């Protein structure tokens, strides 16, 4: 028997009410039913945390009632009661270590062949797209504007982004071919000989297929793809990465999995460098991150602050020197973090986002901007 319901905060803090809601959506995936019924254990923990904060005068009842983040709890909500915030000092030390040891990390992780093949496909696609343009002129302006959609899942977000930016190449990257094959438009473009479930991650001979003149979905490991972007001179000569999307990355909401999160992973410097490849123009580049865990985005912002303070550049990585000749910002902000802001009345970009919107789960967006013209050398 399946129960559907919605959980919401009542005007009085002491009552958390659950009501039947025929209008709430129930989701089906592989014969398993998922509903928006509340997780009562999570709700009890959140109520206990709020009472504790009120008792310690950390927050007033009026502030809680006025907070949009506390008006609606669902089984998908992640907050301090589910995973406590990371000690800022611990997080900063982790990020500093990963910045200093980036060359060692890259040397210990050789690029897999299938990732190199996927990168070559992307480079060919960009080259063909650039050759078809009529507005390009010789020099810097002839480079193709590229938007990366890392961890694109089924590719729904890549399709929407590609429609919004028809003059850019949108490359959606995911390590799971199974997820990519769930995109109907992607699947119908490929003459597959595998089984009806869309193939598997290792056995499909056709893993890359353009579904639009400016959209490409790839099966590849993100770290290897980012590494190839930074090490390929041809890519840097032909490509200008305009935006980089990270939509609902796996948050790993356990303290023991902290280093699995993007901002605390050894590949974090690579992620930041994807926006810094080109030193010839002053165009602002953006990283757009969305999550239903506000704390994740706040800690991501802390990692960006540490990154900016280090001043690591692409040249440092290529030269295998990360401690001797670092550039510094000289007091001028090169990175700007806006958010996290609560998303409202937005078109859902991903299946996760559609599910969250349907059950009332709060979602947030954070935009990180890199301004090339603000960078100064020692």
Phi, psi and omega per residue, in radians:
X1 nan 2.287 -3.105
X2 -1.807 2.274 3.107
X3 -1.943 2.279 3.064
X4 -1.982 2.517 3.136
X5 -2.955 2.997 3.097
X6 -2.273 2.513 3.133
X7 -1.973 2.305 -3.100
X8 -2.522 2.747 3.111
X9 -1.443 2.288 3.089
X10 -1.462 2.904 3.140
X11 -0.969 -0.629 3.072
X12 -1.562 2.332 -3.012
X13 -1.091 -0.573 -2.995
X14 -1.241 -0.231 -3.082
X15 -1.952 2.200 2.975
X16 -1.994 2.075 -2.962
X17 -1.881 2.445 3.036
X18 -2.046 2.300 -3.137
X19 -2.260 2.625 3.015
X20 -1.156 2.497 -3.113
X21 -2.496 1.696 -3.141
X22 -1.153 -0.389 -3.120
X23 -1.420 -0.230 3.131
X24 -1.268 2.602 -3.022
X25 -1.529 2.541 3.002
X26 -2.000 2.313 -3.018
X27 -1.869 2.465 -3.136
X28 -2.088 2.300 3.099
X29 -2.576 2.044 3.117
X30 0.925 0.827 3.075
X31 1.150 0.250 3.048
X32 -1.925 2.318 -3.082
X33 -1.734 2.327 3.093
X34 -2.169 2.318 -3.129
X35 -2.194 3.040 3.117
X36 -1.593 0.391 3.078
X37 -1.109 2.463 -3.035
X38 -1.287 2.686 3.021
X39 -1.680 1.835 -2.981
X40 -1.195 -0.550 3.116
X41 -1.105 -0.741 3.105
X42 -1.111 -0.720 -3.120
X43 -1.114 -0.730 3.125
X44 -1.088 -0.725 3.129
X45 -1.105 -0.710 -3.141
X46 -1.153 -0.710 3.118
X47 -1.101 -0.727 3.115
X48 -1.101 -0.699 3.114
X49 -1.118 -0.746 -3.133
X50 -1.127 -0.727 3.123
X51 -1.111 -0.694 3.127
X52 -1.118 -0.731 3.138
X53 -1.180 -0.624 3.092
X54 -1.173 -0.711 -3.128
X55 -1.126 -0.567 3.139
X56 -1.568 0.175 3.141
X57 1.017 0.466 3.090
X58 -1.388 -0.441 -3.123
X59 -2.690 2.487 -3.136
X60 -1.620 2.816 3.106
X61 -1.037 -0.707 -3.126
X62 -1.113 -0.658 3.123
X63 -1.142 -0.654 3.115
X64 -1.169 -0.808 -3.119
X65 -1.106 -0.531 -3.095
X66 -1.503 -0.185 -3.065
X67 -1.403 2.159 3.105
X68 -1.120 -0.536 -3.082
X69 -1.187 -0.308 -3.079
X70 -1.894 0.087 -3.085
X71 -1.352 -0.381 -3.012
X72 -2.564 2.130 3.075
X73 -1.964 2.418 3.038
X74 -2.272 3.061 -3.138
X75 -1.202 -0.204 -3.122
X76 -1.658 -0.154 -3.051
X77 -1.164 2.341 3.053
X78 -2.106 2.183 3.091
X79 -2.523 -2.918 -3.047
X80 -1.094 -0.418 3.134
X81 -1.344 -0.364 3.109
X82 -1.568 -0.788 3.112
X83 -2.485 1.950 -3.114
X84 -1.066 2.658 3.106
X85 -1.086 2.617 3.094
X86 -1.333 2.430 3.050
X87 -0.993 2.143 -3.095
X88 -0.960 -0.654 3.129
X89 -1.134 -0.735 3.114
X90 -1.091 -0.792 -3.130
X91 -1.095 -0.777 -3.133
X92 -1.077 -0.714 3.141
X93 -1.149 -0.649 3.114
X94 -1.118 -0.809 -3.120
X95 -1.127 -0.744 3.117
X96 -1.052 -0.706 3.134
X97 -1.116 -0.758 -3.117
X98 -1.161 -0.598 3.093
X99 -1.151 -0.776 -3.090
X100 -1.215 -0.482 -3.055
X101 -1.869 0.304 -3.117
X102 -1.019 -0.834 3.119
X103 -0.995 -0.712 3.119
X104 -1.111 -0.695 3.119
X105 -1.108 -0.760 -3.128
X106 -1.139 -0.669 3.136
X107 -1.202 -0.521 -3.115
X108 -1.457 -0.100 -3.092
X109 -2.233 1.427 3.117
X110 -1.116 2.589 -3.109
X111 -1.285 2.247 3.111
X112 -1.238 2.639 -3.072
X113 -1.074 -0.731 -3.088
X114 -1.164 -0.477 3.061
X115 -1.277 -0.666 3.085
X116 -1.129 -0.684 3.106
X117 -1.128 -0.731 3.121
X118 -1.117 -0.684 3.114
X119 -1.121 -0.712 3.098
X120 -1.069 -0.685 3.090
X121 -1.083 -0.728 3.130
X122 -1.127 -0.725 3.138
X123 -1.128 -0.712 3.090
X124 -1.111 -0.715 -3.134
X125 -1.106 -0.768 3.115
X126 -1.101 -0.724 -3.141
X127 -1.087 -0.774 3.128
X128 -1.139 -0.712 3.123
X129 -1.104 -0.735 3.121
X130 -1.140 -0.591 3.133
X131 -1.238 -0.413 -3.124
X132 -1.496 -0.270 -3.098
X133 -1.257 2.610 3.127
X134 -1.860 -0.174 -3.037
X135 -1.694 -0.133 -3.075
X136 -1.316 2.520 3.072
X137 -2.190 2.900 -3.091
X138 -1.092 2.526 3.095
X139 1.771 -2.655 -3.020
X140 -1.092 -0.708 -3.053
X141 -1.161 -0.225 3.140
X142 -1.457 -0.146 3.126
X143 -1.178 2.578 -3.098
X144 -1.496 2.302 3.063
X145 -1.376 2.212 -3.064
X146 -2.124 2.437 3.025
X147 -2.034 2.132 3.096
X148 -1.618 2.355 3.054
X149 -2.085 1.490 -3.030
X150 -1.406 2.295 -3.063
X151 1.237 0.842 -2.986
X152 -1.311 -0.167 3.130
X153 1.123 -2.103 -3.125
X154 -1.356 -0.164 -3.136
X155 1.571 0.092 3.127
X156 -1.031 -0.769 -3.121
X157 -1.137 -0.665 -3.139
X158 -1.089 -0.692 3.120
X159 -1.095 -0.798 -3.107
X160 -1.163 -0.770 3.138
X161 -1.114 -0.699 3.125
X162 -1.087 -0.627 3.088
X163 -1.210 -0.580 -3.136
X164 -1.311 -0.493 -3.097
X165 -2.206 1.281 -3.081
X166 -1.163 -0.312 -3.134
X167 -1.588 0.070 3.133
X168 -2.062 2.657 2.969
X169 -1.505 2.209 3.101
X170 -1.870 2.091 -3.135
X171 -1.951 1.940 3.071
X172 -1.624 2.239 -3.055
X173 -2.166 2.274 3.046
X174 -2.587 2.560 -3.097
X175 -1.435 -0.177 -3.091
X176 -1.836 1.972 3.059
X177 -1.212 -0.489 3.093
X178 -1.066 -0.776 3.121
X179 -1.149 -0.736 3.140
X180 -1.098 -0.627 -3.108
X181 -1.251 -0.188 3.062
X182 -1.333 -0.190 3.064
X183 -1.394 1.952 -3.031
X184 -1.053 -0.755 -3.120
X185 -1.136 -0.640 3.105
X186 -1.177 -0.794 -3.067
X187 -1.159 -0.685 -3.098
X188 -1.212 -0.324 -3.133
X189 -1.445 -0.184 -3.031
X190 -1.938 2.277 3.088
X191 -1.481 1.603 -3.012
X192 -1.665 2.596 3.083
X193 -2.001 0.084 -3.119
X194 -1.445 -3.057 -3.071
X195 -1.266 3.041 -2.965
X196 -1.261 -0.216 -3.121
X197 -1.472 0.136 3.051
X198 1.650 0.214 3.083
X199 1.535 -2.978 3.125
X200 -2.358 3.105 -3.008
X201 -1.242 -0.359 -3.009
X202 -2.027 -0.245 -2.941
X203 -1.926 0.152 -3.088
X204 -1.719 2.292 -3.077
X205 -1.398 -0.331 3.121
X206 -2.051 1.708 -3.039
X207 -1.804 -0.167 -3.077
X208 -2.230 2.261 3.130
X209 -2.671 2.066 3.071
X210 -1.175 2.342 3.141
X211 -1.898 -0.057 3.084
X212 -2.786 2.905 -3.097
X213 -1.124 -0.352 -3.118
X214 -2.215 0.224 -3.096
X215 -2.184 2.303 3.118
X216 -2.349 2.256 3.064
X217 -1.860 2.301 -3.078
X218 -2.205 2.509 2.918
X219 -1.682 1.988 -3.118
X220 -2.830 2.759 3.021
X221 -1.374 2.296 -3.041
X222 -1.070 -0.791 -3.071
X223 -1.081 -0.779 3.124
X224 -1.121 -0.704 -3.132
X225 -1.133 -0.786 3.108
X226 -1.059 -0.733 -3.139
X227 -1.049 -0.764 -3.139
X228 -1.160 -0.631 3.080
X229 -1.022 -0.689 -3.060
X230 -1.438 -0.375 -3.083
X231 -1.742 -0.165 -3.105
X232 -1.626 2.016 3.106
X233 -1.178 -0.651 3.134
X234 -1.084 -0.728 3.116
X235 -1.059 -0.792 -3.098
X236 -1.187 -0.510 3.103
X237 -1.317 -0.489 -3.041
X238 -1.777 -0.317 -2.921
X239 -2.092 2.460 2.945
X240 -2.195 1.873 -3.140
X241 -1.314 2.029 -3.068
X242 -1.580 -0.732 -3.121
X243 -2.483 2.684 3.082
X244 -2.360 2.028 -3.099
X245 -1.721 2.341 2.948
X246 -2.200 1.668 -3.023
X247 -1.792 1.964 3.095
X248 0.924 0.997 3.059
X249 -1.145 2.738 3.109
X250 -0.990 2.058 -3.044
X251 -1.426 -0.262 -3.083
X252 0.778 1.184 -3.022
X253 -1.373 0.887 3.006
X254 -2.376 2.426 -3.113
X255 -1.042 -0.555 -3.128
X256 -1.212 -0.287 -3.134
X257 -1.853 0.351 -3.086
X258 -0.940 -0.790 -3.054
X259 -1.298 -0.021 3.031
X260 -1.533 -0.278 3.119
X261 -1.302 2.590 -3.041
X262 -0.926 -0.773 -3.020
X263 -1.314 -0.222 3.116
X264 -2.053 0.202 -3.129
X265 -1.579 2.649 3.103
X266 -1.016 -0.353 -3.136
X267 -1.496 0.002 -3.098
X268 -0.961 -0.751 3.095
X269 -1.044 -0.635 3.082
X270 -1.064 -0.775 3.141
X271 -1.012 -0.780 -3.131
X272 -1.205 -0.605 -3.110
X273 -1.234 -0.310 3.115
X274 -1.064 -0.432 3.119
X275 -1.608 -0.029 -3.024
X276 -2.053 0.219 -3.052
X277 -1.100 -0.664 -2.980
X278 -1.755 2.153 3.129
X279 -1.876 0.308 -3.001
X280 -1.796 -0.240 -3.103
X281 -2.278 3.014 -3.091
X282 -1.941 0.348 -3.141
X283 -1.248 2.316 3.095
X284 -1.240 2.430 3.056
X285 -1.977 2.585 -3.052
X286 -2.260 2.511 2.945
X287 -1.984 2.137 -3.103
X288 -1.907 2.089 -3.099
X289 -2.100 2.324 3.065
X290 -2.180 2.509 -3.136
X291 -2.796 2.722 3.010
X292 -1.614 0.056 3.104
X293 -1.951 1.829 -3.093
X294 -1.101 -0.659 3.140
X295 -1.079 -0.561 3.094
X296 -1.069 -0.791 -3.128
X297 -1.199 -0.642 3.123
X298 -1.136 -0.695 3.107
X299 -1.261 -0.541 3.045
X300 -1.067 -0.726 3.121
X301 -1.096 -0.649 3.086
X302 -1.101 -0.724 3.116
X303 -1.116 -0.657 3.106
X304 -1.120 -0.684 3.109
X305 -1.070 -0.732 3.098
X306 -1.144 -0.715 3.130
X307 -1.053 -0.798 -3.131
X308 -1.095 -0.675 3.134
X309 -1.128 -0.502 -3.134
X310 -1.296 -0.596 -3.138
X311 1.220 0.346 3.133
X312 -1.104 2.392 3.137
X313 -2.180 2.964 -3.127
X314 -1.062 -0.648 3.133
X315 -1.050 -0.680 3.127
X316 -1.060 -0.733 -3.120
X317 -1.145 -0.802 -3.138
X318 -1.106 -0.620 -3.123
X319 -1.442 0.003 3.138
X320 1.005 0.569 3.069
X321 -2.235 2.079 -3.098
X322 -2.134 0.036 -3.125
X323 -2.196 -0.371 -3.011
X324 -1.550 -0.865 -2.979
X325 -2.032 0.819 -3.141
X326 -1.305 2.475 3.006
X327 -1.482 2.657 3.118
X328 -2.176 2.753 -3.047
X329 -1.331 -0.219 3.118
X330 0.955 0.646 3.093
X331 1.389 -0.011 -3.125
X332 -1.806 2.200 -3.108
X333 -1.213 2.113 3.037
X334 -1.742 -0.387 -3.115
X335 -2.086 2.368 3.114
X336 -2.214 2.282 3.129
X337 -1.929 2.123 3.075
X338 -1.989 2.141 -3.129
X339 2.018 -2.966 0.047
X340 -1.284 2.470 3.073
X341 -1.997 2.551 3.130
X342 -1.262 2.270 3.122
X343 -1.418 2.317 3.112
X344 -2.450 2.384 3.064
X345 0.941 0.692 3.127
X346 -1.728 2.663 2.982
X347 -1.329 2.130 -3.104
X348 -1.094 2.259 -3.130
X349 -1.524 -0.516 -3.076
X350 -2.215 2.930 3.076
X351 -1.144 -0.643 3.068
X352 -1.046 -0.798 -3.108
X353 -1.112 -0.698 3.100
X354 -1.082 -0.706 3.119
X355 -1.152 -0.742 3.132
X356 -1.131 -0.779 3.129
X357 -1.055 -0.678 -3.068
X358 -1.147 -0.608 -3.092
X359 -1.752 0.037 3.081
X360 1.510 0.240 3.132
X361 -1.206 2.211 3.095
X362 -1.095 2.372 3.095
X363 -2.258 2.684 -3.010
X364 -2.369 2.699 3.083
X365 -2.229 2.422 3.076
X366 -2.242 2.269 -3.115
X367 -1.975 2.127 3.118
X368 -1.890 2.103 -3.056
X369 -1.949 2.292 3.044
X370 -1.870 2.135 -3.121
X371 -1.881 1.855 -3.075
X372 -1.083 -0.649 -3.050
X373 -1.274 -0.122 3.138
X374 -1.656 -0.061 -3.073
X375 -1.400 2.357 3.118
X376 -2.261 2.543 3.117
X377 -1.691 2.813 3.064
X378 -1.120 nan nan
